[in-house]
Amino acid sequence: MSQRPNILFLMADQMQARVLNPRHGCITPNFDRLAARGVRLINAYTSNAICSPARAGMMTGLLPHNHGVLTVTHLVDDDQCCLRTEHPHWAQRLADAGYLTGYFGKWHVERSNDLRRFGWQVDCGSDGDRMRSRMQAAHREVSQAGLKHARYYQTPGYARSVFYGTTSIPPEQRGMGIAATEAIGFLDEALGNGQPWCCFVSVSEPHDPFVASERALARYDVDAIELPGNLNDDLSGRPGIYRKAARVWQDVSEREHREAAACYYASITEIDEQFGRLLDRLEQSDQLDNTIVVLTGDHGELLGAHGLYCKNFSAAEEVYNIPLIVAGPGIAEGTVSTARVGSHDLCPTLLQLTGCKPIDVPDSCSFAAVLTDPRAQEASYTRGYAEYHGGRYMLTQRIAWDGPWKFVFNGFDFDELYNLEQDPWEMQNLIDEPAHRGRVEQMMSYVWQKIRDTNDHSLLNSHYPILRIAPVGPLILEEQ
């Protein structure tokens, strides 16, 4: 039996953190039992608001300006949004240390889709040679079966597309089930050979369009779905692009908002079932106690917050706050931690927990100490930093957290400041309040510090007169 712990990494796409709250209406019994075994980090955040940059950061420990993937990889030219391959990935470190590694499901980190290049010895990425045809066939089956309870986007001049709906095809026959089944096959081979292993399972759900089986939706009372407290936010005092984007959903009725949420939650319930199959397999093999289990998402989903859906525009907590549970040997059990940690911090954390060679970069840091002793260590993890470079529409945004305070530097409009304890729905932008001028300068100084320390050259050299749009410039660091 190996002395190094195994790793089971479970990731959903676009899953809100709040669905894991104990009193939330989303049905997740397997996630709940995992939380009872480990630490749930309620202030975890993504390093970027969209898939590819967030996933690349998770693999490398780098922020987007350093790993090079600034937006999604599949809708830009081949010479854009390219992963810088001189930086190691944590799976490569595991493989070098003798781990058997396997990846199953959505990749979306870079465009080669050859995961073996990045340390994944068993490559079952959904767009790779081994899985592509099966995933495409599953998608066709759903399309041919048609949707019920469906709502569509029908914006003039844009493609008609699905908002939400249900399918008769069970999850076992869709992408999430295929990934889980392949991963179980990997576990069946890995569990008995004494070699440490890492199994990464990544599903495309509950990403929009919100499509779940009719069976899963039947578990929800649509009329009882609780709508977000910021649903009817008129977005006054916020960047104009937020209001411009919200026009897409201006005619959605309250009933349709509830139906959309119900389909989204039903999709998460299906993910919970599929990931539960993997947890059951580990329990049956008596290896759960020797396995680090990570449950997370690449980023969140607005789901009606501020009258918006999807992600991209707005730095709302519904997008940046991600689910994160870590359980396993040496990790505290049944604990909720307020430590603010980033998705890119998982890279150095997993390497420390497994005793592998570290990847030391200024962009991220290990939070292994929080996992072993949350109460004693979480007070040292109060700050966070993320960046957004746009998607299709290019723009600059930097987000900083410091205790209850959240500051958003918008390179395209006026900035934002919120106290998340007093205003958890982010309804009151305090950026222009004279009483908070000092705090704005303090938090912008922290943004400049991260920009300097991580070599974000473009912003650090924005002294050209017309580009002086931050509340205070980078030379403030020399005065401190």
N, C-alpha and C positions, 0 to 999 in steps of 0.2 A: 504494500500500500504506500502510495506517495505521501511524503510529508508536506508537500505544498497543497494548498486548498484548490479544489476545482472552482470553476466560474460558470454560472448560468446567467447570461445577460439577456433580459427580456425588454424589448423596446416597442412601444406603440408610436404611431405617427399622428401628431397633432392632438394629443390627449391633455385635457386640462388637469392641473394639479388638484383642484378642489373636488374632483369626483372621488378622491380617496378620503375626504373628510368623513368622520364617523356618522354624522347625521345627514349626509348627502343622499339624495334619492337614487343614485346610480347603484345598481346591484353588482357587487364585486366580492363575492365570498372568498375567492382564492387570494385576491389582493389583500383582503382583510386578514387572512390567516398568515400571510407573509409579513404584514406589518406587525402582527403579534410576536413574530420571531425576531424582528430586527428593529432598525431605526428608520423612522419616516421623517424626512427633512422637508419641512413645510415651506421653507424659504428658498428652495433650490430654484435655479433659473437657467435658462438657455443662453448660450453665448451669442446666438443670432436668431432672428424671428422666422427663418425659413429653413427648409430641409437640408440642402447640401452643405451650406456653411456650418450649420449646427453639427451635423454628422461628422464632417471633416475635423471640426474642433474636438469632438468627443474622441476621435481616434488618435489625434496627434498631441492634444493638450495645448494647441495654439489658437489664437484669435484669428478671425478671417483674414485680416490684412497680412498676416504672416503665413498662413497655409495656402493662401491664394484663391480659395474658392469663395468668391464674394456673393454669388447668387446661385440659383439652381443651374445645374450643368447642362440640361437637355434643351434649353431654349436660347442658347447663345452660340456664337461662332466658336470653331474649334480652338482658336487661339485665345479665347477668353475663359475666365473662371476655371483655370487649370490648377490642379493640386500640385504643390511643390513637393516632389518626391524625395528630395534630399533629407527631409525630416522623417525620423522613424515613427512607426505606429506601435501602440502598446501590444498588439497581437504579435508583432515581430519579436518583441522582447520575450513574450511568453513562449513562442516557438523556439527561440534560442535557448531558453531555460528547460526545454524538454517537454513542453506542453503539446498535446494533440489539440488542434484548433479547428473549429467548424463554424461556418456562417450560413444562416438560413433566412431567406426572405429579402426584403427591400434593402438595397445598398445605398445608392444615390449619393455617394461620397465623391466620386470622380467618374469619368466617362469610359474608361477602358473596360470596366466590369470584370476585370481579371483579379479576383480577390487574393489569389495566391501571392501576388506581388507584395501584398501588405500583411502577410503573416497568417492568412487563413488557408490552412492546408486542405480542408474539405470546403470547396467553393460551391455553395448552393444559393448564391445570390439570385434574385428573381429575374435579373436581366442577363445572367450568364448562360453559357452553353447548356449546362445541365438542367436548368429550371425554366428557361424562357418559354419553351413550347407548352409546358404544363400550365404555367401561369396564364399564358395567352388563351389556352383552351378553357380554363376556368372562367376567365373574363367573358369569353364568347358565350359560355353557357348561361351566365347571368343575363347577358344582353338578350339572348334568344328567349329566355324565360319571361322577360319583361318585368316591370316594376308595378307594384300596387301602392296605394296611398302616396303617389308621387306628386311632387311639386317641382316645377321647372323654372329656370331663369329665362325670361324672354325679353331681353333688353334690345331696343331697336338698333339694328346694324351689327349686333353681336350674335355669336353662335348660340342656339338653344341648347341648354345643358341642364343636368339634374341638380336640384337643390337637396332633396331628400326623398326617400321611398323605401319600400320593403321588397324582398325577393323570396321566392319559394325555395331557393337553393340554400341548403344548410351550410354553416360555416366550415364544416369538415371538407366540403367540396370546393370551397373558395380559397383565395390566396392564403389567408391566415391559417386555415386548416392544413393546407399542403405544406407550408413552412413548418408547422408544429409536428406533423407526421414525419417529415424528413429529419427533423431534429431528434425525435424519439429514436429513430433508426440509428442516428449517430451515437446517442446515449447508450443504446443497447450494445454497441460495439466497444464504447469507451469505458463503460462502468466496470468491466471485469478484467482489464489488462494491467491495472496497477500504475498506469501512466497518468499524471495530472492532465486534465482537459479543460478546455474553454468552449462553451457552446453559446453562440450569439444568435438569438431569434428575433427578427425584426419584421413586424407586420405593417401593412400599408394603411390599415384602419386605425382610428375612426376618422381619418382624413376625409374631408368633403370630396364628393357628395356623400351625405350620410345615408348609407344603405345597410340595412340589417335584415336578418331573416324575420319572417312573419312570426315565427315561434318566439324569438327574442323580444320583439315589440309587444307581444301579447302579455308579457310580464309587467308592463307599465300601464298605469292609468294616465292617459294623456292629459286629462283635465286637472290632474293633481300635480303636474309638473310645475315646479317653482321657477318663475322667470327671474332673470338677473335684476338686481336693484338699479342698474344703470341702463336698462333697456331703452328707456325713453329720453336719454340724455340728448339735449339739443346741440351739444358739443361747442357751446359758446365759450370763448376764451381759449380754445384749442386750435392747433394748426388747421387752416382751411381745407387742406387735402383730406382730413378726416371727414369733414362734412360733405365734401365732394364725393368721396367713396360711399358714404352712407346712403346716397340717393338710390342705390341699387335695391335696397331693402325697404324703401319708404312705404311701399304698399303691402307689406307682409302683415297679415292680421295677427292678433294675439293668439288665436287658435293655431295658426301656422307656425308661429314661434314655438309653441308647445310641441307641435308635431315634429318639428326639426330637432328640438332637444331630445324628445323621446327616441327618435331614430338614432341620434348620436349616442345616447346612453345605452340603447339596446346593442349597438355595435361594440361598445366597451364591455358589456356583459358577455358578448361572444368571445372577445379577446380574453377575458378573465377565464372562461371555460377552456379555451385552447391552451393558455399558459398553465392552467391548473393540471392539464394532462402531463405536462413536463414535471411539475412539482410532485405529482403523484408517482411518476416513474422514479424520481430520486428517493422518495420515501420508501417505495417498495424495495429499493436496492440498498437501503440503510446508508446512503451517501449524502443525504440532505445536510447532516450536521457537519460534513467535511466540504461543503460547497458554499462559496460566496454567491448569493443570489442578488442580482440588481434588477429592479423594475423601474423603468423611466420612460420618458418620451423625448423626442427631439425638440419639440416646442409645443405650445398650447394652441387653443382655438378660441376665437372671440365669442362664438355661440350667442350672438345677440347683444353682447356687451357694447354699450355706447351706440346701439343700433347697427352694429357691424357683425359680419361673419368672416370666417377664414383667418388670415393673419396678414403680414406685410404692413399695411398702413396702421399706425398707432403703436405706441410702446406699452400698451395696456398689460396689466398683470395677467389677464386671462391668456395672453400669448407668451409672456416671458417666464411666468412662474410655471415650473414643470413638476410632474409627479416624480418622486424619487424615494424608493425604499431600498435599503441595503441590509441584508441578513447574512449570517454565517458564523464560522468559528471566530471567537474572540470579539464579536460584535455584540453590543448591548441589545437586550431583547425588550420588545413592547414599549419602545421609547419614541417620543415625538421630540424632535430637536428643531430649534429656531436658527441654527447655524445657516448662514447664507453661503451657499456653495454653487459653483457653476457646472454645467454639463461637461465643459472641457477639463474641469478638475478631476473627473473620473479617471482620466488617463494616469496621472501620477499616483492617484489613490490606489487603483488596482495593482499597479506595479509595486507599491510599498506593501500592500497586504499580502502579496504573493512572494515577496522577497526577490523580485526580479530587478535587473539593472534599470535604474530610473531614467526618465526623460526629463532633464532639467531645463526648463524654459521659464522666462519671467511671466509668461502669459497665464500660467496656472500653478496651483499648489495642491498638495495632497491634503485631504481632510480625514485621513485614517484615524487621527487622534480623536476626532469627534465621534467616530463610530465606536471606538472602544470605551470612551468615557465622555458621553455627550454633555452631561451637566457641568463638568469641570472645564471643558474645552470650547463649548459653543460661543462663549462671550468673546473669543478671539476671532470669530468669523462673522463679522457684522457688515462687511462691505462687499459689494459685487459690481461687476462691470461687464457690459455687453455692447456690441456694435452692430449696426445695420447699414448696408450699402445699397439697399433697394432691390427690386426685382422687376424686370421689364422696364419700369420707370426707375432710373437711378437717382439716389439721394443719399445724404449722409445723416446718420443718427447715432448718438452715443448715449447709453443709459448707465446711470450710476445709482447704487443703493448705499445708504449709510444709516444703519439702524432702521428707524421707521421712515426715514426720508428717501424719496426717490426724485432724481433729477434727470431730465431728458434734454440733451443738447440737440436741437434740430437745425441742421445746416441748410434747411430749405424754408424755415418759417420761425416763428417765435418759440421760445423754449417752454418747458413745463417743470413744475415742482409740486409734489404731493406729499402729504403726511399720511402714510398708509395705515397707521393706527387710528387716526381720527377720521380718515376719508378712504376706507378700503375699496370703494367703488370708483375712486379717482374722478370725482365729479367737480372738484374745485381746484383749478389751477392757481397756485399761489405765486407764480413767477413774478408778478408785478407788484406784490405787496411789499412796501418799503421795509416792514419789520423783518423780512426774510432776505434782504439784500446781502447781508453777510453770509448767510447760509448758501445762497446761490454762488457767490464767489468761492466759498470754501469747496463746494461740490464740483464746480468747474475746475478748480485747482486740482482736485483728485482726478478728474478726467484727463487733464494735461499731464499729470504724473503717470497715468497708465499709458497715455500716448507716447510719452518720452521713454518710459521703461521698456516698452514692447516694440520700440522702433517703428512707430506708425508715422513714417516720414512725411507723407502728404499733408496731414493735418498739422504736424509739428512745424511745418514751414509755411504756414498760412498768414505770413506777415504782410503780404501784398495788400495795399490799403482797402480795396473794395471787398476783400475776404475777411476783414476784421469783424466778424459777426458774433463771436462768442461774448458772453458777459464780461469776461476778463481774459487777457491773452496769456500765452505760454510763459512769458517772462515773469509771471507772478511766482513761478517756482524759484526763481533766483532771489526773490525778496523774502522767502520763508526761511 
